[in-house]
Amino acid sequence: MMDNHTEEQRHNNMSRIRSSSGPEELVRRYLFSQGMRFRKNDPRYAGKPDIVLPKYKTVIFINGCFWHQHKGCRKAAVPKSNTEYWIPKLQRNVQRDERNIKILSEEGWHVIVIWECMLAKDKIDETLSRLKEDILQEAG
């Protein structure tokens, strides 16, 4: 199928997508409130993790379900138009994520991936509580 936008419109839409999102801010505020200090988007590590907790040797990626193709999530649906563009792009994102997780794990980092849908209002408390337990368990 054809793209519904011109190349210029598509470029403008894509350029407005920010690297820091609401879900990332939620997780950062929570960790800070729990006394956990971290670095944001540290380029020294594979994939520039959203959050690096050196004290706990843990990195966290907060992934959008669409952009990183969360398996089984309704938000990960591929657009029906311009599939020849979207399918390879999204597959590259997934492959890059897998490669970065493998590299970080081999370097001894505990890698946590939090999906956007896990931060929905009805799931956020449980997700953040589990996150804290997971971080502390690895350190301990």
Secondary structure, 3 states (H helix, E strand, C coil): CCCCCCHHHHHHHHHCCCCCCHHHHHHHHHHHHCCCCCEECCCCCCCCCCEEEHHHCEEEEEECCCCCCCCCCHHHCCCCCCHHHHHHHHHHHHHHHHHHHHHHHHCCCEEEEEEHHHHCCCCHHHHHHHHHHHHHHHHC
